[in-house]
């Protein structure tokens, strides 16, 4: 291989390394920003979500939706069930809502209260 081809290959490799470093640096900055933003808002902080229990007789659909495994559909069903049948008498009554299985209830049991 002659000298000119070697120089072009070296130049291309250097440009590639510089571009990769630039993209990696921007990606790291974005990750750091995301961590800072997440820690500023308690609703997104995993520890605060685990500590605060949700009152199933007074929680609105958004609050119920924040429970693990409860999406918008189940949250809506819980609110509709509560509206139709009155407040839950005990937390186990949550299993009467269509879609809340025993396994789902056991996962939620420590995160909810009346």
C-alpha positions in Angstrom: 0.0 0.0 0.0 1.4 3.3 -0.9 1.9 6.2 1.5 -1.1 8.3 0.2 -3.6 5.4 0.8 -2.2 4.9 4.3 -2.6 8.6 5.1 -6.3 8.6 3.8 -7.1 5.5 5.9 -5.5 7.1 9.0 -7.4 10.3 8.4 -10.7 8.5 8.0 -10.1 6.5 11.1 -9.4 9.6 13.1 -12.5 11.3 11.8 -14.6 8.3 12.7 -13.1 8.2 16.3 -13.8 11.9 16.7 -17.4 11.6 15.5 -18.0 8.6 17.8 -16.6 10.5 20.7 -18.8 13.5 20.0 -21.9 11.4 19.8 -21.0 9.4 23.0 -20.4 12.7 24.9 -23.8 14.1 23.8 -25.5 10.8 24.8 -23.8 10.9 28.3 -24.9 14.5 28.8 -28.5 13.6 28.0 -28.4 10.7 30.4 -27.1 13.0 33.2 -29.9 15.6 32.4 -32.5 12.8 32.6 -31.3 11.7 36.0 -31.3 15.2 37.4 -34.8 15.8 36.1 -36.1 12.5 37.4 -34.8 13.1 40.9 -36.4 16.6 41.1 -39.9 15.2 40.7 -41.1 12.9 43.5 -43.7 11.3 41.3 -40.9 9.8 39.2 -38.7 8.9 42.2 -39.0 5.2 42.7 -38.5 5.4 46.5 -41.3 8.0 47.0 -43.7 5.9 44.9 -43.0 2.8 47.1 -43.5 4.7 50.4 -46.8 6.5 49.7 -49.8 4.3 49.9 -52.7 5.0 47.6 -56.2 5.4 49.2 -58.3 3.2 46.9 -61.6 4.8 48.1 -60.5 8.4 47.3 -57.8 8.1 44.6 -58.7 9.4 41.2 -57.9 7.6 38.0 -54.4 9.2 37.6 -53.4 8.2 41.1 -54.5 4.6 40.6 -52.7 4.5 37.2 -49.4 5.2 39.0 -49.7 1.9 40.9 -47.4 -0.8 39.4 -49.3 -3.1 37.0 -52.4 -0.8 37.0 -52.7 1.0 33.7 -55.3 3.5 32.5 -57.9 0.7 31.8 -57.8 -0.9 35.2 -57.7 2.4 36.9 -60.9 3.4 35.1 -62.5 0.1 36.0 -61.6 0.6 39.7 -63.2 4.1 39.7 -66.3 2.8 37.9 -66.7 -0.1 40.3 -66.3 2.3 43.3 -68.9 4.6 41.7 -71.4 1.8 41.0 -70.9 -0.2 44.3 -69.8 2.4 46.8 -66.5 2.6 48.7 -64.5 -0.6 49.2 -65.1 -2.1 52.6 -61.8 -3.8 52.7 -58.8 -3.8 50.4 -59.5 -7.4 49.4 -62.7 -6.2 47.7 -60.4 -4.8 45.0 -60.3 -8.4 43.5 -64.0 -7.9 42.6 -62.9 -5.5 39.9 -62.7 -7.2 36.5 -59.0 -7.6 35.7 -57.6 -7.6 39.3 -56.5 -11.2 39.9 -55.3 -12.6 43.2 -51.7 -12.3 42.0 -52.2 -8.7 41.0 -53.8 -8.0 44.4 -50.9 -9.6 46.3 -48.5 -7.3 44.4 -50.6 -4.2 45.3 -51.5 -5.1 48.8 -48.7 -3.2 50.5 -49.2 -0.2 48.3 -52.8 0.5 48.9 -55.1 1.3 51.8 -58.8 2.4 52.3 
